[in-house]
Amino acid sequence: MKAVPGAASKAASTTAGGKSAEKAAPRTAKKVIPARTAAKKATPAEAVRAEVSSGRTASGKSASKKAVPVKAASKKASPGGAVSKKTTAAPVPPRNESHTALVRRARRINRELAEVYPYAHPELDFENPFQLVVATVLSAQTTDLRVNQTTPALFARYPTPEDLAEANPEEVEEILRPTGFFRAKTKSVIGLSRVLRDDFGGEVPGRLEDLVKLPGVGRKTAFVVLGNAFGRPGITVDTHFQRLVRRWQWTAETDPDKIETAVGGLFPKSEWTMLSHHVIFHGRRICHARKPACGACPIAPLCPAYGEGETDPEKAKKLLKYEKGGFPGQRLNPPQAYLDAGGRPALPLGTG
């Protein structure tokens, strides 16, 4: 067989560029996939896994199912034992995770978060179910902080459903203006107050099927009220919850109702309310939407999305929010446990 001119150089340049040398190599070597090629085709989380902890033997089997600390891996791979400051832990969830393994990992994450946030709580100020349902309706498309800064004036003027049901819409709109979408929110809170007055004797019902009949109240709001005003388990699927459970690969669903069902199946019903608080607290403080603080995350070894955010520990610390970053929280009147943990109350509207 005659040699093909330039074949050797072409194969070498292809390999140097990070692409597969399969065409130039013998057919028997076809199964050997360069690590860089595998990482390039993988998802972001799998790419991190391939680059940092490629614990595969020559036969292609996994060398270990346990987490491989990046520092240890870096000492083996780096010349002179240099350790990169960019990473602190490698993601460990396997590519083909069984349902049993998923349940165990999910519950371990919740246990870890319970230790990090033992003071987790609903971040809306309220003194009774009526205040909570109104505050939750107002929290749409704004922060809990802004709601907490707005509701004192609202409840001082309209303390009961009967009072708010008879309110002048223009006066309510002026109070709610800082929360955004104030006209629609005014219509909802006055409307739900009238239903409470006319159909429920001025009392907030403690059943899901009744709560969702109130104007502006969906399943998310209903579960907030049931879990925190009545002590009845419920999962609150807000934007933080949706983001984190998908990052953790607890579910691939995007519809809130389907997410609720999928995640609810991983935990005992008795844990649902506090699970929601733990996840939402973590999403607001560490696992942010645009730039998660991976290098400061206490559950990094359990997270398949590790590496999507800042992995340098010192830089990650600067991304922490609320009490984790030394800043005030969202409630003007937070629980004592939060204050004991070093949290600070938020400032009233227009004072800072």
Secondary structure by P-SEA (a helix, b strand, c coil): cccccaaaaaaaaaaaacccccccccccccccccaaaaaaaccaaaaaaaaccccccccccccccccccaaaaaaaccccccccccccccccccccccaaaaaaaaaaaaaaaaaaccccccccccccaaaaaaaaaacccccaaaaaacaaaaaaacccaaaaaaccaaaaaaaaccccaaaaaaaaaaaaaaaaaccccccccccaaaaaacccccaaaaaaaaaccccbbbbbbcaaaaaaaaaacccccccaaaaaaaaaaaccccaaaaaaaaaaaaaaccccccccccccccccccccccccccccaaaaaaaccccccccccccccccaaaaaabbbbbbccccc
